[in-house]
Amino acid sequence: MTLTYQVVTSTIKGLLRFLCRVDDAQLARVPDRGPLIIVANHVNFLEVPLLYTHLQPRSVTGFAKAEIWDNPALGALFDLGGAIPLQRGEADMVALRQALKVLEAGHILAVAPEGTRSGHGRLQRGKPGVVFLALHSGAPLLPVVYYGGELFWRNLSRLRRTDFHIVVGQPFYLEPGEVKITRQVRQLMVDEIMYQVAALLPQAYRGVYAELAAATEAYLRFPDGVESNLHRRRVGTAEAAEGR
């Protein structure tokens, strides 16, 4: 870890904490080493530097749109963080293979299956690239969600700090069994993953995955003693309704 790296990341983290009240206590639940695929929602620019700096000294990398490297300064910054350039709108096998090497090395890879920022914070339909990574690496998936950051620009214009909430869920594995992996099956798998993400979010942020009752877990396996994120949400909702 170079002095430049330490100075840059410390500066970014300090600026983020000046602009935001970061509720990061649950990040302590993220393992300090991989292989691990963090599956996250993608609201705006905030979560990438925030997750990266607040997980230190844990090693984490992820994808960034290739156009970022058109800007030399931004490209240098993302190179410093080990980001993987991704060509959007196509199956970028070069980027996916690079991501597999990250996992093979035992590091943490952060993935946003939505593929693009929502801006409003409500979940969009997931894309199946994460399925390729999970099946070829065998790495566990860990849902991590954020909310509150969608208000950042409005709050900044009013000179207010933004409350940025982070929730970390339960890990699980993707297991297809003997099923042939067709395009339809891949989409079913990513939808199951996204419902695990949705279960961690307040109702208003679940978007296309709002109907948790429609979720399935046919291709998911949870470690012994670990509850499904959907089950935990349903139990918590039922207990709240009963006033426990």
C-alpha positions in Angstrom: 0.0 0.0 0.0 1.7 3.2 -1.2 1.7 6.5 0.5 -0.2 8.0 -2.5 -2.9 5.3 -2.1 -3.2 6.0 1.6 -3.4 9.8 1.2 -6.0 9.6 -1.6 -8.3 7.1 0.0 -8.1 8.8 3.4 -8.9 12.1 1.8 -11.9 10.7 0.0 -13.2 8.9 3.1 -12.8 12.1 5.1 -14.7 14.2 2.5 -17.5 11.6 2.3 -17.9 11.6 6.1 -18.0 15.4 6.1 -20.8 15.4 3.5 -22.7 12.4 4.8 -23.7 10.8 8.1 -22.6 7.2 7.3 -24.3 4.4 9.1 -21.6 1.8 8.5 -21.7 -0.4 11.6 -22.9 -3.4 9.6 -19.9 -3.4 7.4 -18.1 -5.2 10.2 -20.1 -8.3 9.1 -18.3 -8.4 5.8 -15.5 -11.0 5.9 -12.0 -9.5 5.8 -11.0 -11.7 2.9 -12.6 -13.5 0.0 -13.3 -15.0 -2.3 -16.5 -13.1 -1.9 -19.0 -11.5 -4.3 -20.7 -8.5 -2.7 -24.0 -7.9 -4.5 -25.2 -4.4 -4.2 -27.8 -1.9 -5.4 -26.6 1.0 -7.6 -28.1 4.4 -6.8 -25.5 7.0 -7.8 -21.8 7.8 -7.6 -21.7 7.8 -3.8 -21.7 4.1 -3.0 -18.6 3.1 -4.9 -16.0 5.4 -3.1 -18.0 5.0 0.1 -17.9 1.2 0.1 -14.3 1.1 -1.1 -13.0 3.4 1.6 -15.1 2.1 4.5 -14.1 -1.5 3.9 -10.4 -0.8 4.3 -8.1 -2.4 5.1 -10.1 -5.2 3.4 -9.3 -5.7 -0.2 -12.2 -5.0 -2.5 -12.5 -4.2 -6.2 -15.3 -4.0 -8.8 -16.3 -2.9 -12.3 -16.4 0.6 -13.7 -17.7 1.7 -17.1 -14.9 1.8 -19.6 -15.7 5.4 -20.6 -14.3 6.6 -17.2 -10.8 6.0 -18.6 -11.4 8.6 -21.3 -10.8 11.1 -18.5 -7.1 10.6 -17.5 -7.5 11.9 -14.0 -10.5 9.7 -13.2 -8.8 6.8 -15.0 -5.7 7.2 -12.8 -7.9 7.3 -9.7 -9.8 4.1 -10.7 -6.5 2.4 -11.6 -5.3 3.2 -8.1 -8.3 1.4 -6.7 -7.8 -1.6 -9.0 -11.2 -1.1 -10.8 -12.0 -3.3 -13.8 -13.0 -1.5 -17.0 -16.3 -2.9 -18.3 -17.7 -2.4 -21.8 -21.4 -1.8 -21.2 -24.1 -3.1 -23.5 -22.3 -6.4 -24.3 -21.0 -9.5 -22.6 -17.5 -8.2 -21.8 -15.6 -11.5 -21.4 -12.3 -9.8 -20.8 -13.7 -7.9 -17.8 -15.4 -11.1 -16.5 -12.2 -13.1 -16.7 -10.3 -10.4 -14.9 -13.0 -10.5 -12.2 -12.6 -14.2 -11.8 -8.9 -13.7 -11.3 -9.7 -11.3 -8.4 -11.9 -14.0 -6.8 -9.3 -16.8 -7.5 -6.8 -14.6 -5.6 -9.1 -14.6 -2.6 -10.3 -11.0 -2.7 -13.6 -9.3 -2.5 -15.4 -8.4 -5.7 -18.3 -5.9 -5.6 -21.0 -6.2 -8.3 -24.1 -4.2 -9.0 -26.4 -6.5 -11.1 -28.6 -3.6 -12.1 -25.7 -2.5 -14.3 -26.6 1.2 -14.2 -27.5 3.8 -11.6 -31.1 4.2 -10.8 -30.8 7.7 -9.4 -34.0 7.4 -7.4 -32.9 4.4 -5.3 -35.6 1.9 -6.5 -34.3 -1.5 -7.7 -34.2 -2.1 -11.4 -34.1 -5.5 -13.1 -30.9 -7.4 -12.5 -28.6 -8.5 -15.4 -27.1 -12.0 -15.4 -23.4 -11.2 -15.4 -23.2 -11.9 -11.7 -24.5 -15.5 -12.4 -21.5 -16.2 -14.6 -19.2 -15.0 -11.9 -20.9 -17.0 -9.1 -21.1 -20.2 -11.1 -17.5 -20.1 -12.4 -15.9 -19.0 -9.1 -18.0 -20.9 -6.6 -17.7 -17.9 -4.4 -20.4 -17.0 -1.9 -22.6 -14.0 -2.5 -23.2 -11.4 0.2 -26.0 -8.8 -0.3 -25.1 -5.3 0.8 -27.5 -2.4 0.2 -27.6 1.3 0.6 -30.3 3.9 0.9 -30.6 7.6 1.6 -27.8 8.6 -0.9 -30.4 9.4 -3.6 -31.0 12.6 -1.6 -27.4 13.7 -1.8 -27.6 16.4 -4.5 -30.8 17.9 -3.0 -29.3 18.0 0.5 -26.0 19.4 -0.8 -27.9 22.3 -2.5 -29.4 23.1 0.9 -26.1 22.7 2.7 -27.4 19.6 4.6 -25.6 16.4 5.3 -27.0 13.2 3.8 -28.0 10.2 5.9 -26.4 7.2 4.2 -27.6 3.8 5.5 -25.8 0.5 4.8 -27.4 -2.9 5.5 -25.4 -6.2 5.2 -27.4 -9.4 4.7 -26.7 -13.1 5.0 -24.4 -14.9 2.6 -25.5 -17.6 0.1 -24.3 -19.7 -2.8 -25.7 -20.1 -6.3 -26.2 -23.7 -7.2 -27.9 -24.8 -10.4 -28.0 -28.5 -9.7 -28.6 -30.5 -12.9 -30.5 -27.8 -14.7 -29.3 -26.6 -18.1 -28.2 -23.0 -17.9 -30.3 -21.3 -20.5 -30.9 -17.6 -20.8 -34.2 -17.9 -19.0 -32.6 -19.9 -16.1 -29.8 -17.2 -15.8 -32.5 -14.5 -15.5 -34.3 -16.6 -12.9 -31.1 -16.9 -10.9 -30.3 -13.2 -11.0 -33.9 -12.5 -10.0 -33.5 -14.8 -7.0 -30.3 -12.9 -6.1 -32.0 -9.6 -6.5 -34.9 -10.6 -4.2 -32.3 -11.3 -1.5 -31.1 -7.7 -2.0 -34.6 -6.4 -2.0 -35.4 -8.1 1.3 -32.8 -5.8 3.0 -34.3 -2.6 1.7 -37.3 -0.6 3.0 -40.4 -1.2 0.9 -40.1 2.1 -1.0 -36.8 1.1 -2.4 -37.6 -2.4 -3.7 -38.7 -1.3 -7.2 -39.3 -4.2 -9.6 -38.6 -6.6 -6.8 -41.3 -5.1 -4.4 -43.4 -8.3 -4.3 -41.3 -10.4 -2.0 -44.1 -13.0 -1.9 -43.3 -13.8 -5.5 -39.6 -14.6 -4.8 -38.2 -18.1 -5.1 -34.9 -19.6 -3.8 -34.7 -22.7 -6.1 -31.1 -22.0 -7.1 -29.8 -20.6 -3.8 -28.1 -22.5 -0.9 -27.5 -21.0 2.5 -24.7 -22.2 4.7 -25.8 -24.4 7.7 -27.3 -22.2 10.4 -27.7 -19.2 8.1 -31.3 -17.9 7.4 -32.5 -16.7 4.1 -32.7 -12.9 3.9 -36.3 -13.3 2.6 -37.2 -15.5 5.6 -35.6 -13.0 8.0 -37.6 -10.2 6.4 -40.9 -12.1 6.5 -40.4 -13.1 10.2 -39.5 -9.5 11.1 -42.5 -8.2 9.3 -44.8 -10.7 10.9 -43.5 -9.9 14.4 -43.9 -6.2 13.8 -47.5 -6.7 12.7 -48.2 -8.6 15.9 -46.6 -5.9 17.9 -43.9 -8.0 19.5 
